[in-house]
């Protein structure tokens, strides 16, 4: 997000900075998140297609901004949603095993 934001706007900022600005209605920040979602979809699409996935759950802290980039993550028939447990998901999964 820091590199993408800088590349698209010429301004520096963390993912949290870009999220705050987007949620305050700043169009440039909203465009950065939309571009992030599009690029994420472009990177994931070959994998979800090859796997035949019908759903994808995105985790980690970035998924806290799913409301900002999620609409741009289009993967055909594969539904995309954020994790309910964010960065704790891997630990909870490991503990369950």
N, C-alpha and C positions, 0 to 999 in steps of 0.2 A: 504494500500500500504506500509506503514512503516513496519508493521509486516511481510507482505508477502515478501517484499524485503529483510528484515533481515533474515527471515527463509530460503530463497533460496540462498542468497549470503553471509550471515554473516556480511553484511555491513548495516549501518544505512543510512536512507535518507527519505525525505518527498516525497510525490507524485510528486511534482514539480521537485525535484532532479532527481527522477527516469525518469520522462518524458524528462527532458533536456538531460540526459545521453543516453536515448534510441534514441532521435532525432539526437544525435551526432554519432550514429551508434555503441554504446557499446552493444555487444551481451548479457551480463548479464542483463542489464537494459531492453533490448527488451524481454528477456525471462521472466522477472518479469511481464511485461505488458501482455504478452501472457498468462501466468498463471492466472493473474487477470481476463482476458476475459473468460478463460475456467471455472474458479470457479464461475464467475458471471453467465455464461450460465447454469452451473449445478444447481445453486440456483433458477434461473428464469424458467427453462424449465418445472418443474411440474405445475407452475402457468399459463404459457402461453398455455400449453397443455390443462389443465383443463378448462380454459376460452375459448379456441378455438381461440386465438388471431391470426390475420394474420399480425399484425404490432405492434412494441413496440418502443416507443420513450424514450430514456434515457436522463435525464436532470441532473442538478446540475453541479458543477465545474468539476467533474471527466469526464463529457462528453466532455470537452475540449481536452481530451487525447484520444478520440474515435479512431483517426487514429492509435493509438498504440495498443489498445485492441480490437477494433471492429471486426477485422477479426477472432478473436478467439471466438466471441460470436455467436455460431451457435445454432439456435432454431428451426431446421426443417423448416417447411413452413413459420414460423413467421419471417418477415423482421425486422431488427433492425437498427435504425438510431439515431443519436444524436439530441437533441433539438436544435432549432435555437435560443432559448432565454435563455438557460442554467439555472442559478439559479433564474432568473427573471420570469420564466414560471409560478410558482404557484401564484405569485403576480399579474401577468397580467391576469391569469384566474380568480382569485378572483375579480379583478377590473371589468372584463367583466360581471361577474354575478351581 
